[in-house]
Protein backbone atom coordinates (compact mmCIF):
# COMPACT_ATOMS: atom_id res chain seq x y z
CA UNK A 1 0.00 0.00 0.00
CA UNK A 2 1.25 3.46 -0.88
CA UNK A 3 -0.12 5.29 2.15
CA UNK A 4 2.70 7.56 3.40
CA UNK A 5 3.08 8.12 7.12
CA UNK A 6 4.78 11.52 6.86
CA UNK A 7 4.25 14.58 4.67
CA UNK A 8 6.03 17.91 4.31
CA UNK A 9 5.71 20.98 2.11
CA UNK A 10 8.58 22.58 0.25
CA UNK A 11 8.44 26.22 -0.86
CA UNK A 12 10.78 28.06 -3.23
CA UNK A 13 10.58 31.51 -4.89
CA UNK A 14 11.96 32.55 -8.26
CA UNK A 15 11.65 35.22 -10.93
CA UNK A 16 9.19 34.41 -13.66
CA UNK A 17 9.80 35.10 -17.34
CA UNK A 18 7.97 38.40 -16.91
CA UNK A 19 10.22 39.42 -14.02
CA UNK A 20 7.61 38.91 -11.32
CA UNK A 21 8.19 36.75 -8.26
CA UNK A 22 6.72 33.25 -8.53
CA UNK A 23 6.30 31.00 -5.50
CA UNK A 24 6.42 27.23 -5.92
CA UNK A 25 5.13 24.85 -3.28
CA UNK A 26 4.83 21.09 -3.38
CA UNK A 27 4.21 18.20 -1.05
CA UNK A 28 6.41 15.15 -0.73
CA UNK A 29 6.13 12.10 1.46
CA UNK A 30 8.14 9.54 3.40
CA UNK A 31 7.68 6.46 5.54
CA UNK A 32 10.93 7.26 7.39
CA UNK A 33 10.35 10.62 9.10
CA UNK A 34 9.02 14.14 8.71
CA UNK A 35 12.62 15.29 8.24
CA UNK A 36 13.06 12.94 5.29
CA UNK A 37 9.78 14.14 3.78
CA UNK A 38 10.88 17.77 4.23
CA UNK A 39 14.20 17.14 2.50
CA UNK A 40 12.41 15.59 -0.46
CA UNK A 41 9.87 18.43 -0.58
CA UNK A 42 12.61 21.07 -0.55
CA UNK A 43 14.47 19.26 -3.32
CA UNK A 44 11.32 18.93 -5.38
CA UNK A 45 10.45 22.63 -5.01
CA UNK A 46 14.00 23.60 -5.96
CA UNK A 47 13.78 21.32 -8.97
CA UNK A 48 10.62 23.14 -10.12
CA UNK A 49 12.43 26.47 -9.87
CA UNK A 50 15.33 25.13 -11.90
CA UNK A 51 12.98 23.77 -14.57
CA UNK A 52 11.31 27.17 -14.80
CA UNK A 53 14.70 28.85 -15.18
CA UNK A 54 15.50 26.47 -18.04
CA UNK A 55 12.07 27.05 -19.62
CA UNK A 56 11.20 23.37 -19.21
CA UNK A 57 7.83 21.75 -18.64
CA UNK A 58 6.94 21.71 -14.93
CA UNK A 59 5.66 18.11 -15.06
CA UNK A 60 2.60 18.71 -12.88
CA UNK A 61 0.93 15.75 -11.25
CA UNK A 62 -2.50 14.56 -12.28
CA UNK A 63 -5.11 12.52 -10.41
CA UNK A 64 -3.88 9.11 -9.36
CA UNK A 65 -0.21 9.81 -10.11
CA UNK A 66 0.85 10.27 -6.49
CA UNK A 67 -0.26 9.09 -3.04
CA UNK A 68 -3.24 10.80 -1.44
CA UNK A 69 -2.51 13.20 1.40
CA UNK A 70 -4.60 11.59 4.15
CA UNK A 71 -4.17 11.23 7.88
CA UNK A 72 -3.77 7.62 9.03
CA UNK A 73 -6.29 6.94 11.80
CA UNK A 74 -6.09 3.19 12.36
CA UNK A 75 -4.11 0.13 11.28
CA UNK A 76 -5.62 -3.32 10.69
CA UNK A 77 -3.41 -6.39 11.15
CA UNK A 78 -3.80 -10.10 10.47
CA UNK A 79 -3.21 -12.93 12.93
CA UNK A 80 0.55 -12.72 12.40
CA UNK A 81 0.57 -8.99 13.18
CA UNK A 82 1.16 -7.94 9.58
CA UNK A 83 -0.43 -4.67 8.52
CA UNK A 84 -3.09 -5.47 5.92
CA UNK A 85 -5.20 -2.29 5.88
CA UNK A 86 -5.24 1.31 7.02
CA UNK A 87 -8.11 3.63 7.87
CA UNK A 88 -7.49 7.18 6.65
CA UNK A 89 -9.51 10.41 6.61
CA UNK A 90 -9.93 11.72 3.09
CA UNK A 91 -9.89 15.29 1.82
CA UNK A 92 -13.58 15.95 2.47
CA UNK A 93 -13.52 14.35 5.92
CA UNK A 94 -14.88 10.82 5.54
CA UNK A 95 -13.05 7.77 6.87
CA UNK A 96 -11.78 5.39 4.17
CA UNK A 97 -10.60 1.79 4.43
CA UNK A 98 -7.47 1.07 2.37
CA UNK A 99 -6.96 -2.68 1.96
CA UNK A 100 -3.80 -4.30 0.64
CA UNK A 101 -5.50 -7.42 -0.74
CA UNK A 102 -9.22 -7.38 0.12
CA UNK A 103 -10.85 -6.49 -3.20
CA UNK A 104 -13.61 -3.91 -2.92
CA UNK A 105 -15.47 -3.19 -6.15
CA UNK A 106 -17.60 -0.05 -6.45
CA UNK A 107 -20.31 -0.05 -9.11
CA UNK A 108 -22.14 3.23 -9.75
CA UNK A 109 -25.70 3.32 -11.04
CA UNK A 110 -26.45 5.66 -13.97
CA UNK A 111 -27.25 9.05 -12.46
CA UNK A 112 -25.59 7.90 -9.20
CA UNK A 113 -28.93 6.83 -7.70
CA UNK A 114 -30.57 8.13 -4.53
CA UNK A 115 -30.31 5.16 -2.21
CA UNK A 116 -34.04 4.46 -2.56
CA UNK A 117 -33.98 2.01 -5.52
CA UNK A 118 -37.19 3.50 -6.99
CA UNK A 119 -38.61 1.32 -9.77
CA UNK A 120 -38.07 2.56 -13.34
CA UNK A 121 -40.28 1.52 -16.21
CA UNK A 122 -38.59 0.22 -19.28
CA UNK A 123 -39.02 2.31 -22.43
CA UNK A 124 -40.97 -0.48 -24.13
CA UNK A 125 -43.27 -2.92 -22.43
CA UNK A 126 -44.88 -2.78 -19.04
CA UNK A 127 -42.22 -4.58 -17.04
CA UNK A 128 -40.60 -2.66 -14.23
CA UNK A 129 -37.03 -2.81 -13.11
CA UNK A 130 -34.71 -0.88 -10.85
CA UNK A 131 -30.95 -0.27 -10.89
CA UNK A 132 -30.33 -2.40 -7.80
CA UNK A 133 -31.96 -5.46 -9.32
CA UNK A 134 -30.33 -5.00 -12.73
CA UNK A 135 -26.83 -4.55 -11.36
CA UNK A 136 -27.19 -7.33 -8.80
CA UNK A 137 -28.20 -9.68 -11.59
CA UNK A 138 -25.12 -8.66 -13.56
CA UNK A 139 -22.87 -9.38 -10.59
CA UNK A 140 -24.60 -12.73 -10.02
CA UNK A 141 -24.20 -13.63 -13.69
CA UNK A 142 -20.49 -12.83 -13.47
CA UNK A 143 -20.19 -14.79 -10.19
CA UNK A 144 -21.81 -17.82 -11.84
CA UNK A 145 -18.81 -17.92 -14.16
CA UNK A 146 -16.45 -17.73 -11.15
CA UNK A 147 -18.03 -20.18 -8.65
CA UNK A 148 -14.80 -20.39 -6.66
CA UNK A 149 -15.15 -16.80 -5.44
CA UNK A 150 -17.15 -15.74 -2.40
CA UNK A 151 -18.71 -12.30 -2.87
CA UNK A 152 -20.60 -9.96 -0.55
CA UNK A 153 -22.90 -7.51 -2.34
CA UNK A 154 -23.80 -4.28 -0.55
CA UNK A 155 -26.17 -1.47 -1.48
CA UNK A 156 -24.70 2.05 -1.31
CA UNK A 157 -26.28 5.45 -1.85
CA UNK A 158 -25.33 5.53 -5.52
CA UNK A 159 -24.83 1.91 -6.47
CA UNK A 160 -23.35 -1.36 -5.27
CA UNK A 161 -20.22 -2.31 -3.41
CA UNK A 162 -18.82 -5.82 -3.71
CA UNK A 163 -16.15 -7.53 -1.64
CA UNK A 164 -14.45 -10.79 -2.62
CA UNK A 165 -14.15 -12.54 0.72
CA UNK A 166 -12.19 -15.77 0.19
CA UNK A 167 -9.36 -14.85 -2.21
CA UNK A 168 -6.82 -12.01 -1.78
CA UNK A 169 -5.78 -10.01 -4.84
CA UNK A 170 -2.90 -7.72 -5.75
CA UNK A 171 -4.52 -4.41 -6.81
CA UNK A 172 -1.73 -3.64 -9.26
CA UNK A 173 -1.87 -6.93 -11.16
CA UNK A 174 -3.82 -7.67 -14.31
CA UNK A 175 -6.15 -10.25 -12.76
CA UNK A 176 -7.54 -7.74 -10.27
CA UNK A 177 -7.83 -5.01 -12.88
CA UNK A 178 -9.69 -7.36 -15.21
CA UNK A 179 -12.25 -8.14 -12.50
CA UNK A 180 -12.77 -4.45 -11.70
CA UNK A 181 -13.32 -3.69 -15.37
CA UNK A 182 -15.53 -6.74 -15.97
CA UNK A 183 -17.84 -5.56 -13.20
CA UNK A 184 -17.86 -1.99 -14.57
CA UNK A 185 -16.14 -0.40 -11.62
CA UNK A 186 -15.54 3.35 -11.85
CA UNK A 187 -12.45 3.95 -14.08
CA UNK A 188 -11.08 6.58 -11.67
CA UNK A 189 -11.36 4.07 -8.83
CA UNK A 190 -9.49 1.47 -10.92
CA UNK A 191 -6.73 3.97 -11.62
CA UNK A 192 -6.49 4.91 -7.97
CA UNK A 193 -6.21 1.26 -6.95
CA UNK A 194 -3.22 0.95 -9.26
CA UNK A 195 -1.55 4.13 -8.02
CA UNK A 196 -2.16 3.50 -4.30
CA UNK A 197 -1.60 -0.27 -4.57
CA UNK A 198 -4.68 -0.90 -2.46
CA UNK A 199 -8.46 -1.21 -2.67
CA UNK A 200 -10.56 1.52 -1.06
CA UNK A 201 -13.98 1.61 0.59
CA UNK A 202 -15.55 4.60 2.29
CA UNK A 203 -16.57 3.77 5.87
CA UNK A 204 -18.50 6.87 6.90
CA UNK A 205 -21.11 9.01 5.11
CA UNK A 206 -20.34 11.86 2.77
CA UNK A 207 -20.64 15.03 4.89
CA UNK A 208 -22.97 16.96 2.57
CA UNK A 209 -25.48 14.10 2.65
CA UNK A 210 -25.66 14.58 6.44
CA UNK A 211 -26.15 18.35 6.30
CA UNK A 212 -22.51 19.20 7.00
CA UNK A 213 -21.12 21.99 4.82
CA UNK A 214 -17.48 22.78 4.18
CA UNK A 215 -14.45 20.61 4.65
CA UNK A 216 -11.91 20.18 7.44
CA UNK A 217 -8.53 21.89 7.02
CA UNK A 218 -6.36 19.87 4.65
CA UNK A 219 -3.93 17.39 6.20
CA UNK A 220 -1.14 17.77 7.21
CA UNK A 221 -1.89 20.90 9.19
CA UNK A 222 0.47 23.85 9.22
CA UNK A 223 -0.03 24.49 12.95
CA UNK A 224 -1.86 23.40 16.09
CA UNK A 225 -4.69 25.85 15.46
CA UNK A 226 -5.58 24.21 12.13
CA UNK A 227 -5.45 20.77 13.72
CA UNK A 228 -7.83 21.99 16.43
CA UNK A 229 -10.22 23.27 13.74
CA UNK A 230 -10.04 19.90 12.01
CA UNK A 231 -10.84 18.02 15.23
CA UNK A 232 -13.74 20.38 15.90
CA UNK A 233 -15.10 19.72 12.39
CA UNK A 234 -14.76 15.96 13.01
CA UNK A 235 -16.86 16.19 16.17
CA UNK A 236 -19.65 17.97 14.31
CA UNK A 237 -19.43 15.47 11.48
CA UNK A 238 -19.48 12.45 13.81
CA UNK A 239 -22.62 13.77 15.52
CA UNK A 240 -24.41 14.55 12.25
CA UNK A 241 -23.48 11.26 10.54
CA UNK A 242 -24.44 8.99 13.45
CA UNK A 243 -27.97 8.49 12.10
CA UNK A 244 -26.77 7.53 8.60
CA UNK A 245 -25.06 4.48 7.16
CA UNK A 246 -22.83 3.89 4.13
CA UNK A 247 -24.12 0.52 2.94
CA UNK A 248 -26.39 -2.44 3.59
CA UNK A 249 -25.58 -6.07 2.92
CA UNK A 250 -27.87 -7.41 0.20
CA UNK A 251 -26.59 -10.95 -0.31
CA UNK A 252 -23.65 -13.33 -0.16
CA UNK A 253 -22.69 -15.44 -3.17
CA UNK A 254 -20.40 -18.45 -3.46
CA UNK A 255 -18.18 -20.16 -0.86
CA UNK A 256 -18.88 -19.10 2.71
CA UNK A 257 -15.33 -19.32 4.06
CA UNK A 258 -13.44 -16.07 4.56
CA UNK A 259 -9.69 -15.79 3.93
CA UNK A 260 -7.79 -15.09 7.19
CA UNK A 261 -6.18 -11.97 5.69
CA UNK A 262 -9.57 -10.65 4.62
CA UNK A 263 -11.56 -11.48 7.77
CA UNK A 264 -10.25 -8.54 9.87
CA UNK A 265 -10.94 -6.15 6.99
CA UNK A 266 -14.44 -7.54 6.49
CA UNK A 267 -15.16 -7.32 10.22
CA UNK A 268 -14.08 -3.69 10.49
CA UNK A 269 -15.90 -2.74 7.29
CA UNK A 270 -19.20 -4.25 8.36
CA UNK A 271 -18.93 -2.79 11.85
CA UNK A 272 -18.19 0.75 10.65
CA UNK A 273 -19.92 1.00 7.27
CA UNK A 274 -23.01 -1.20 7.63
CA UNK A 275 -25.82 -0.48 10.02
CA UNK A 276 -29.51 -0.98 10.66
CA UNK A 277 -31.94 -0.88 7.77
CA UNK A 278 -33.72 2.00 9.45
CA UNK A 279 -30.76 4.28 8.78
CA UNK A 280 -30.61 6.31 5.59
CA UNK A 281 -27.82 5.66 3.11
CA UNK A 282 -25.40 8.54 2.70
C-alpha positions in Angstrom: 0.0 0.0 0.0 1.2 3.5 -0.9 -0.1 5.3 2.2 2.7 7.6 3.4 3.1 8.1 7.1 4.8 11.5 6.9 4.3 14.6 4.7 6.0 17.9 4.3 5.7 21.0 2.1 8.6 22.6 0.3 8.4 26.2 -0.9 10.8 28.1 -3.2 10.6 31.5 -4.9 12.0 32.6 -8.3 11.7 35.2 -10.9 9.2 34.4 -13.7 9.8 35.1 -17.3 8.0 38.4 -16.9 10.2 39.4 -14.0 7.6 38.9 -11.3 8.2 36.7 -8.3 6.7 33.2 -8.5 6.3 31.0 -5.5 6.4 27.2 -5.9 5.1 24.8 -3.3 4.8 21.1 -3.4 4.2 18.2 -1.1 6.4 15.2 -0.7 6.1 12.1 1.5 8.1 9.5 3.4 7.7 6.5 5.5 10.9 7.3 7.4 10.4 10.6 9.1 9.0 14.1 8.7 12.6 15.3 8.2 13.1 12.9 5.3 9.8 14.1 3.8 10.9 17.8 4.2 14.2 17.1 2.5 12.4 15.6 -0.5 9.9 18.4 -0.6 12.6 21.1 -0.5 14.5 19.3 -3.3 11.3 18.9 -5.4 10.5 22.6 -5.0 14.0 23.6 -6.0 13.8 21.3 -9.0 10.6 23.1 -10.1 12.4 26.5 -9.9 15.3 25.1 -11.9 13.0 23.8 -14.6 11.3 27.2 -14.8 14.7 28.9 -15.2 15.5 26.5 -18.0 12.1 27.1 -19.6 11.2 23.4 -19.2 7.8 21.7 -18.6 6.9 21.7 -14.9 5.7 18.1 -15.1 2.6 18.7 -12.9 0.9 15.8 -11.3 -2.5 14.6 -12.3 -5.1 12.5 -10.4 -3.9 9.1 -9.4 -0.2 9.8 -10.1 0.8 10.3 -6.5 -0.3 9.1 -3.0 -3.2 10.8 -1.4 -2.5 13.2 1.4 -4.6 11.6 4.1 -4.2 11.2 7.9 -3.8 7.6 9.0 -6.3 6.9 11.8 -6.1 3.2 12.4 -4.1 0.1 11.3 -5.6 -3.3 10.7 -3.4 -6.4 11.1 -3.8 -10.1 10.5 -3.2 -12.9 12.9 0.5 -12.7 12.4 0.6 -9.0 13.2 1.2 -7.9 9.6 -0.4 -4.7 8.5 -3.1 -5.5 5.9 -5.2 -2.3 5.9 -5.2 1.3 7.0 -8.1 3.6 7.9 -7.5 7.2 6.7 -9.5 10.4 6.6 -9.9 11.7 3.1 -9.9 15.3 1.8 -13.6 15.9 2.5 -13.5 14.4 5.9 -14.9 10.8 5.5 -13.1 7.8 6.9 -11.8 5.4 4.2 -10.6 1.8 4.4 -7.5 1.1 2.4 -7.0 -2.7 2.0 -3.8 -4.3 0.6 -5.5 -7.4 -0.7 -9.2 -7.4 0.1 -10.8 -6.5 -3.2 -13.6 -3.9 -2.9 -15.5 -3.2 -6.2 -17.6 0.0 -6.4 -20.3 0.0 -9.1 -22.1 3.2 -9.8 -25.7 3.3 -11.0 -26.5 5.7 -14.0 -27.3 9.0 -12.5 -25.6 7.9 -9.2 -28.9 6.8 -7.7 -30.6 8.1 -4.5 -30.3 5.2 -2.2 -34.0 4.5 -2.6 -34.0 2.0 -5.5 -37.2 3.5 -7.0 -38.6 1.3 -9.8 -38.1 2.6 -13.3 -40.3 1.5 -16.2 -38.6 0.2 -19.3 -39.0 2.3 -22.4 -41.0 -0.5 -24.1 -43.3 -2.9 -22.4 -44.9 -2.8 -19.0 -42.2 -4.6 -17.0 -40.6 -2.7 -14.2 -37.0 -2.8 -13.1 -34.7 -0.9 -10.9 -30.9 -0.3 -10.9 -30.3 -2.4 -7.8 -32.0 -5.5 -9.3 -30.3 -5.0 -12.7 -26.8 -4.6 -11.4 -27.2 -7.3 -8.8 -28.2 -9.7 -11.6 -25.1 -8.7 -13.6 -22.9 -9.4 -10.6 -24.6 -12.7 -10.0 -24.2 -13.6 -13.7 -20.5 -12.8 -13.5 -20.2 -14.8 -10.2 -21.8 -17.8 -11.8 -18.8 -17.9 -14.2 -16.5 -17.7 -11.1 -18.0 -20.2 -8.6 -14.8 -20.4 -6.7 -15.1 -16.8 -5.4 -17.1 -15.7 -2.4 -18.7 -12.3 -2.9 -20.6 -10.0 -0.6 -22.9 -7.5 -2.3 -23.8 -4.3 -0.6 -26.2 -1.5 -1.5 -24.7 2.0 -1.3 -26.3 5.5 -1.8 -25.3 5.5 -5.5 -24.8 1.9 -6.5 -23.4 -1.4 -5.3 -20.2 -2.3 -3.4 -18.8 -5.8 -3.7 -16.2 -7.5 -1.6 -14.5 -10.8 -2.6 -14.1 -12.5 0.7 -12.2 -15.8 0.2 -9.4 -14.9 -2.2 -6.8 -12.0 -1.8 -5.8 -10.0 -4.8 -2.9 -7.7 -5.7 -4.5 -4.4 -6.8 -1.7 -3.6 -9.3 -1.9 -6.9 -11.2 -3.8 -7.7 -14.3 -6.1 -10.3 -12.8 -7.5 -7.7 -10.3 -7.8 -5.0 -12.9 -9.7 -7.4 -15.2 -12.3 -8.1 -12.5 -12.8 -4.5 -11.7 -13.3 -3.7 -15.4 -15.5 -6.7 -16.0 -17.8 -5.6 -13.2 -17.9 -2.0 -14.6 -16.1 -0.4 -11.6 -15.5 3.4 -11.8 -12.4 4.0 -14.1 -11.1 6.6 -11.7 -11.4 4.1 -8.8 -9.5 1.5 -10.9 -6.7 4.0 -11.6 -6.5 4.9 -8.0 -6.2 1.3 -7.0 -3.2 0.9 -9.3 -1.6 4.1 -8.0 -2.2 3.5 -4.3 -1.6 -0.3 -4.6 -4.7 -0.9 -2.5 -8.5 -1.2 -2.7 -10.6 1.5 -1.1 -14.0 1.6 0.6 -15.6 4.6 2.3 -16.6 3.8 5.9 -18.5 6.9 6.9 -21.1 9.0 5.1 -20.3 11.9 2.8 -20.6 15.0 4.9 -23.0 17.0 2.6 -25.5 14.1 2.7 -25.7 14.6 6.4 -26.2 18.3 6.3 -22.5 19.2 7.0 -21.1 22.0 4.8 -17.5 22.8 4.2 -14.4 20.6 4.7 -11.9 20.2 7.4 -8.5 21.9 7.0 -6.4 19.9 4.7 -3.9 17.4 6.2 -1.1 17.8 7.2 -1.9 20.9 9.2 0.5 23.9 9.2 0.0 24.5 12.9 -1.9 23.4 16.1 -4.7 25.9 15.5 -5.6 24.2 12.1 -5.4 20.8 13.7 -7.8 22.0 16.4 -10.2 23.3 13.7 -10.0 19.9 12.0 -10.8 18.0 15.2 -13.7 20.4 15.9 -15.1 19.7 12.4 -14.8 16.0 13.0 -16.9 16.2 16.2 -19.7 18.0 14.3 -19.4 15.5 11.5 -19.5 12.5 13.8 -22.6 13.8 15.5 -24.4 14.5 12.2 -23.5 11.3 10.5 -24.4 9.0 13.4 -28.0 8.5 12.1 -26.8 7.5 8.6 -25.1 4.5 7.2 -22.8 3.9 4.1 -24.1 0.5 2.9 -26.4 -2.4 3.6 -25.6 -6.1 2.9 -27.9 -7.4 0.2 -26.6 -11.0 -0.3 -23.7 -13.3 -0.2 -22.7 -15.4 -3.2 -20.4 -18.4 -3.5 -18.2 -20.2 -0.9 -18.9 -19.1 2.7 -15.3 -19.3 4.1 -13.4 -16.1 4.6 -9.7 -15.8 3.9 -7.8 -15.1 7.2 -6.2 -12.0 5.7 -9.6 -10.6 4.6 -11.6 -11.5 7.8 -10.2 -8.5 9.9 -10.9 -6.2 7.0 -14.4 -7.5 6.5 -15.2 -7.3 10.2 -14.1 -3.7 10.5 -15.9 -2.7 7.3 -19.2 -4.3 8.4 -18.9 -2.8 11.9 -18.2 0.7 10.6 -19.9 1.0 7.3 -23.0 -1.2 7.6 -25.8 -0.5 10.0 -29.5 -1.0 10.7 -31.9 -0.9 7.8 -33.7 2.0 9.5 -30.8 4.3 8.8 -30.6 6.3 5.6 -27.8 5.7 3.1 -25.4 8.5 2.7 
